[in-house]
Amino acid sequence: QFKLIVENPEKPVAPGLQVTAFVECYPENEKDLEDRLLLLIEDDIVDIPLLGLIPCCCLEIQSEINFGAVIANSKIISKEISIANHGSSSGTFKISYDGVVLLNIEPTSGAVEPKSIKKVKVDICTDVPRIIKEVIKVELEGRGCTEVWIKAVVVEQVLKVLGVFCGNILECINFGPVYFGSSKTEQISLYNESPECMDWVAVLEDDAIGGEMGTDLQRSADAGLQDLSLKNTIKGVDVSALILCIPNQGTLLPYEKSLVTLCFSPKKFKRDFGVNDSSMKQDYVLFLRFEAVGNKDGYLQALMNHPHHTELALTGSGLPVMLTFSPGPVIKFMDCFLGEQTQVLCTLKNESESLPITFSFRKTANFNISPRKGRIKKKSAKDVIFSFSPHQIGTLKVKQVVDIIGTGVEKNNLQVSKTKSFHQIYLSLIGVCKSKRKNILFKINPGITPMISNATGQFVADGAGQRTDTAPVAILKSTQTQLHTHQINRNCKDDALIAFPNDRAASIRPSEWNKKYRTIFTKTERYHYIDPEFSYTECERLSKEAHKEYYTDFISSLRQRRLQKDGVRQFYIYNNSVNIGLKPAEGLTSPKISITDFHKEKLQFKMLPLDENCLLTSRKLAEIGSKSSVKEIRSGLHAMPSSAQEKEDCNLTLTSKQLHQILIGPSTMDFGDVCVYSTTSRKLHIINNLLVHIWIQIEIEIEELQQTSPLSQVVPPLTKTHIPIIFETNTLGLFKRSFTYTINNQHHGHVLVVAKAVSVELELSARELILNPVLGYLAGTEFRTTVRVHNLRNYPAEFTWKPIITGRRTAFSIQPAKGFVEAYRDLECEVVWHPGFNSPEVGEFNLCVRKGNTIKLKCFAKVTLIQL
């Protein structure tokens, strides 16, 4: 079956030349051919084997697919198997699987072209934590049956709270006793023990069972039950001010740890009535929940698991500052004279049994304190000396401020702790400084009139005043007195100053050119001399005025700029939909409220945005959720952002805390039993608890969900809406697929759709019927009864009653003999037995459902004889 085509050379082949021969194969059947070709080269013989192989395929498939470790988030994940054909002809394959773990294998059969690769997709559902180790059988042409293992480890998404130094799991953090107004910090470590990234948020459970706020747990039960005023007080208290958590939201990479700082700042709750005991301790027991951001199935009452979260108990006690002063709080000093000093010994006692006290006295004029700062241990005392050193005469009453120093932290950065004054105690210091009497001796003036003298200049008090280097100049206006005023100068109205009689020395000193001086009596303008060596020239004076005006304008511009910045800042503070940039109650008249207005419905106030550094609390989330759930919008929403505000809001990148306040679910939509060729819908709820618009876009590539509409909606703030998810299928069996959605084109989520596609099915109220005669029946009277046909499926069922004919003709009939039963409805059918000669008393019918099930009904006629 081989053919050789060649021309043998007649002459020897010279070096560098060649001879070409062609060998052709003509197989007559599908068998491999084998032969040989002899090549004679002078005296040598070369044997060349000839092989003719028929075309065949060579299929190869990988033996294992490992999905690795994935989290149980009810998501459909896929991987592909590669079937390679290394042969020269196409080969077929067929995949079989009889388990229940693998959802979908596509395609299950087909052909692989030569020198090519075929991809087969395998889907699994991560609905529950488990270890997947399944095997699928693949029949490859030419190789027989091959097994391929599908492996995966589905784990729960775990968020753990660990100790920073020990690394153990923490269930409780005890801050211990802390003074009211001060703070204490503790650090924990959040650990993402899962193979995927996790967005987390901290939520303070202020309404949890077992929580205590401001209760003295050491008191008796009777005393705690009688103190109901505190319970009423803490209902309106923002508990998030007691606990700070930095950061309170974030993202953790797989198996990553993050440091979180917790700060406890106890606040003292005042009771509504009764005597407030200032020394009462207040205990706190709070629960902080670290939760993974995702679908809120617990809120939407879904059927699947809740998002995983871990809870941390926080305990601590708030103590008041109990520092007593003896004597105090009013400290009186003995009277003393100017320049003298009196002292009082004061004892400071720390009454607290748990914490020390660090105090600091502020500086006060005329009083000295030693030591000014100090630290007093618990149940200890310290002596302090108060000194009264007056610098002025009279009764001095001052308020001495005593600062209690403690540890505080910055709200934005809990890592930086600093000491600050968190409490003040006020003392009253009272001292009297008396003046000493001084004997004044007069002596005769020898003739030289001093700068300060009496009217005659004869007797001068020694030491009654202190001399100055400048002569006194009167500051009275000349127009304010007319005593002895000369007639010429009586109408002078300028602002000239009046000079003393002995200010001649001051009149010749350098002066300002625009000042005038007049005598004290006649108002005659005095002569004054301006020394040109010391005075300003006209050019210098103008330059000085320009320089003064420049700085005046500069300071004025700085003030205007500061006022403008403050105005812009105030505008942004009040720039919301309520205040619209206006400061409340500024220039506005309050409305008059009548008594009838109190009976009207309460006004609905818009919730203010939550501080990013403030913790979310369960009460806040419930309050916001109640406002959003009331306002449900079913139609009229935009598919895309249209207004400027919507476009601005929908371009925002939301934080984990904001995503936690958006509820989209349920994350698993279980349609239950769904008839093929039917259409069923479920609601995908969307609750926007934010103060901004959000844009929801749904991406569906599943054929069974293609009728879902709309796929895009802009949800207004504090609004609840829903999107109907429509499911229809033509294939029987279990359906599990997931579709994805995005929030603001950035944040992704998914929803698992579960359904069981079944055929149309009807049920009977009874499988056997007994037809009893009516009392006093006559011959020829029919026996009647009814049977109900129930349709428990979601699709109308078409049925037909078909009698089962055995030997004799049946005497039973059913009406209606055929018809429809609507979805979730029932239909009553009447069964009649026609008595007659040789009528059978037993009959059977088949309830045949089109494209559905078949049910057998047996009928018995109970005949009784009448005795005359």
Secondary structure, 3 states (H helix, E strand, C coil): CEEEECCCCCCCCCCCCCCCCEEEECCCCCCCEEEEEEEEECCEEEEEEEEECCCCCCEEECCEEEEEEEECCCCEEEEEEEEEECCCCCEEEEEECCCCCEEEEECCEEEECCCEEEEEEEEEECCCCEEEEEEEEEEECCCEEEEEEEEEEEECCCEEEEECCCCCECCEEEEEEEECCCCEEEEEEEEECCCCCEEEEEEEECCCCCCEEEECCCCCHHHHHHCCHHHHHHHHCCHHHCEEEECCEEEECCCCEEEEEEEECCCCCCCCCCCCCCCCCEEEEEEEEEEECCCCHHHHCCCCCCCCEEEEEEEEEEECCCEEEECCCEEECCCEECCCCEEEEEEEEECCCCCCEEEEECCECCEEEECCEEEECCCCEEEEEEEECCCCCEEEEEEEEEEEEEEEECCCCCCCEEEEEEEEEEEEEEEEEECCCCCCCEEECCCCCCCCCCCCCCEEECCCCCCCCCCCCCCCEHHHCCCCCCCCCCCCCCCCEEECCCCHHHHCCCCCCCCCEEECCCCCECCCCCCCCCCCCHHHHHHHHHHHHHHHHHHHHHHHHHHHHHHHHHHHHCCCCCCCCCCCCCCCCCCCCCHHHHHCCCCCCCCCCCCCCCCEEHHHHHHHHHHHHHCECCCCCCCCCCCHHHHHHHCCCCCHHHHHCEEEECCEEEEEEEECCCCEEEEEEEEECCCCCEEEEEECCCHHHCCCCCCEEEECCCEEEEEEEEECCCCCEEEEEEEEEEECCCEEEEEEEEEEEECECCEECCCEEEECCCCCCCCCCCEEEEEEEECCCCCCEEEEEEECCCCCCCCEEEECCEEEECCCCEEEEEEEECCCCCCCCEEEEEEEECCECEEEEEEEECCCCCCC
